[in-house]
Amino acid sequence: MPFINSKISVKITKEQEVSIKNRLGQAIALIPGKSESWLMVGFEDDYKLYFKGQEFEKIVYVEVQIFGDASKSALASLTTEICNIYNEELEVDKDKIYVKYDLVENWGWNGSNF
Protein backbone atom coordinates (compact mmCIF):
# COMPACT_ATOMS: atom_id res chain seq x y z
CA MET A 1 0.00 0.00 0.00
CA PRO A 2 1.60 3.26 -1.02
CA PHE A 3 0.75 6.48 0.79
CA ILE A 4 1.40 9.92 -0.71
CA ASN A 5 0.96 12.90 1.60
CA SER A 6 1.45 16.45 0.35
CA LYS A 7 2.09 19.57 2.40
CA ILE A 8 1.19 22.48 0.15
CA SER A 9 1.78 26.13 1.01
CA VAL A 10 -1.30 27.34 -0.89
CA LYS A 11 -5.01 26.64 -0.52
CA ILE A 12 -6.25 24.19 -3.15
CA THR A 13 -9.72 23.83 -4.58
CA LYS A 14 -11.69 20.59 -4.52
CA GLU A 15 -11.22 20.37 -8.31
CA GLN A 16 -7.43 20.70 -7.96
CA GLU A 17 -7.41 18.12 -5.17
CA VAL A 18 -9.34 15.59 -7.25
CA SER A 19 -7.19 16.20 -10.32
CA ILE A 20 -3.94 15.83 -8.35
CA LYS A 21 -5.29 12.69 -6.63
CA ASN A 22 -6.21 11.17 -10.00
CA ARG A 23 -2.85 11.99 -11.52
CA LEU A 24 -0.98 10.59 -8.50
CA GLY A 25 -3.08 7.44 -8.91
CA GLN A 26 -1.76 7.06 -12.44
CA ALA A 27 1.81 8.00 -11.49
CA ILE A 28 2.15 5.39 -8.74
CA ALA A 29 2.12 2.72 -11.45
CA LEU A 30 5.65 3.88 -12.32
CA ILE A 31 6.66 1.73 -9.33
CA PRO A 32 6.39 -1.91 -10.45
CA GLY A 33 3.64 -3.74 -8.59
CA LYS A 34 1.94 -0.57 -7.30
CA SER A 35 -1.41 0.78 -8.45
CA GLU A 36 -4.12 3.24 -7.51
CA SER A 37 -6.25 0.39 -6.17
CA TRP A 38 -4.17 0.37 -2.94
CA LEU A 39 -2.99 4.00 -2.96
CA MET A 40 -3.88 6.31 -0.07
CA VAL A 41 -3.48 10.06 -0.71
CA GLY A 42 -3.54 12.91 1.80
CA PHE A 43 -3.41 16.68 1.41
CA GLU A 44 -2.40 19.35 3.90
CA ASP A 45 -2.96 22.63 2.09
CA ASP A 46 -2.43 26.20 3.29
CA TYR A 47 0.54 24.69 5.17
CA LYS A 48 3.31 26.93 6.51
CA LEU A 49 6.62 25.81 4.98
CA TYR A 50 9.95 27.52 5.44
CA PHE A 51 13.11 26.63 3.52
CA LYS A 52 16.52 28.26 4.02
CA GLY A 53 14.89 30.55 6.58
CA GLN A 54 12.35 31.86 4.09
CA GLU A 55 8.63 31.39 3.70
CA PHE A 56 7.73 30.79 0.06
CA GLU A 57 4.39 31.63 -1.53
CA LYS A 58 4.34 28.34 -3.47
CA ILE A 59 6.26 25.35 -2.19
CA VAL A 60 5.33 21.67 -1.81
CA TYR A 61 6.74 18.85 0.32
CA VAL A 62 5.60 15.38 -0.75
CA GLU A 63 6.10 12.26 1.37
CA VAL A 64 5.84 8.92 -0.42
CA GLN A 65 5.72 5.73 1.64
CA ILE A 66 5.93 2.44 -0.20
CA PHE A 67 5.50 -1.01 1.28
CA GLY A 68 8.37 -3.17 0.10
CA ASP A 69 11.09 -2.10 -2.28
CA ALA A 70 11.47 0.10 -5.35
CA SER A 71 14.39 0.71 -7.67
CA LYS A 72 16.17 4.06 -7.79
CA SER A 73 15.18 4.45 -11.44
CA ALA A 74 11.49 3.88 -10.64
CA LEU A 75 11.67 6.41 -7.81
CA ALA A 76 13.39 8.90 -10.12
CA SER A 77 10.60 8.47 -12.67
CA LEU A 78 8.00 9.01 -9.97
CA THR A 79 9.78 12.16 -8.74
CA THR A 80 9.74 13.56 -12.27
CA GLU A 81 6.01 12.90 -12.57
CA ILE A 82 5.19 14.28 -9.10
CA CYS A 83 7.04 17.49 -9.97
CA ASN A 84 5.17 17.71 -13.28
CA ILE A 85 1.82 17.23 -11.53
CA TYR A 86 2.31 20.01 -8.96
CA ASN A 87 3.89 22.32 -11.52
CA GLU A 88 1.01 21.90 -13.97
CA GLU A 89 -1.84 21.80 -11.45
CA LEU A 90 -0.70 24.52 -9.02
CA GLU A 91 2.02 26.36 -10.96
CA VAL A 92 4.63 25.53 -8.32
CA ASP A 93 8.15 25.87 -9.70
CA LYS A 94 9.83 22.47 -9.86
CA ASP A 95 12.74 23.74 -7.75
CA LYS A 96 10.20 24.35 -4.96
CA ILE A 97 8.87 20.77 -4.94
CA TYR A 98 10.59 18.32 -2.62
CA VAL A 99 9.88 14.58 -2.50
CA LYS A 100 10.86 12.23 0.33
CA TYR A 101 10.66 8.45 0.04
CA ASP A 102 10.30 5.86 2.77
CA LEU A 103 10.43 2.18 1.87
CA VAL A 104 8.42 0.48 4.60
CA GLU A 105 9.20 -3.07 5.68
CA ASN A 106 6.19 -3.52 7.96
CA TRP A 107 2.68 -2.29 7.21
CA GLY A 108 -0.45 -3.17 9.16
CA TRP A 109 -3.99 -3.38 7.81
CA ASN A 110 -7.21 -5.10 8.75
CA GLY A 111 -5.91 -6.38 12.08
CA SER A 112 -2.66 -7.90 10.79
CA ASN A 113 0.57 -7.07 8.98
CA PHE A 114 1.56 -7.67 5.40
N, C-alpha and C positions, 0 to 999 in steps of 0.2 A: 504494500500500500504506500504509494507516494503521498507526501503532503507538501503543498506549496503555500507558504504564508508570505504576504507582501505588506511591508510597512511603506506607506505612500504619503509624501508630505502634502499632497493636495487632496481636496474633497473630490470624490468620484461619484458620477451619477449611477443609477441602477443600470442604465443601458451600457455604460462603460464597464461596469462590474461584470455583467453577463457576457459581454464581448470578450473581455480579458479571460474570464473563466473558461469560455468555450475554446479560445485559442490556446490556453495552457493545457486544456484537455487534449488537443491535437498534438501539441509540442511534446508532451510526456512520452509519446510513442517513439521519440528519438532514442529513448533508453530501451534497449531490447528487453522484452518481457513485461513492459509497463504499458498501461492503457488508462484511458479516462474512466473505465468501469470501476477502478479501485482508487481513483485520485480524489483526495480531499483538498480543497482550496479555501484559504482564508484571506481576508482583507482587513487591514487596519489603515484606514485613510485619515487624512487630516492629522497625520502623525508628526510630531516634532522630531526632526533629524538634524543633527549637527555633524559636520565633517571638517576636519582641520580647523576647528574652532569657529566655523561659520555655519549659519543656518541658511539653507538653500531653499529657494521658492519651489523648485521641482527636483526631487531626489527620491530614489526608490531603493529599498533594501529587501531582497528576496531571499527567503530561506527555503531550501529544497531538502526534504528528508526522503530518503529512498531505502526501503527494506531490501537488504541484500547488497549486491555489488553492481558497479557500473564502470565501464571503461572511461579513461580520461578523454578519449575522442568523442564518446557519446555525451559526456558532460559538457565538453566544449561546444558541441553542436546545440545542446539545450541552452547553454548560456547565450549563444548567438541569437537563438530564437526568442528567448525571454527578453533580451535587450531590444530586439525588433518589435516585440509586442508592446512594451511600455513606451517605446519611442513613437510608434505609430498611433497607439490609442490615447496616450496622454501627453505627447510631445515632450517627453523627458529626454534630454540629451543622453546618449549612450554612455558618456563618461560620468554620468550621475546615476548609473544603475549598477548596483552591486549585488552579486549572487553568491550565497554561501551554501555549500553542500555538506550534508551529513549522511553517511552510509550507515544505516542502522542494522545491527546484528539481531536484536530482539525487538519484537513488536507484538503487543497484545491486542486481541480483539475477541469479542463474543465469549468472554470468560476463559480464554486460553491464549497461548502464544503460538505464533507461526514457527 
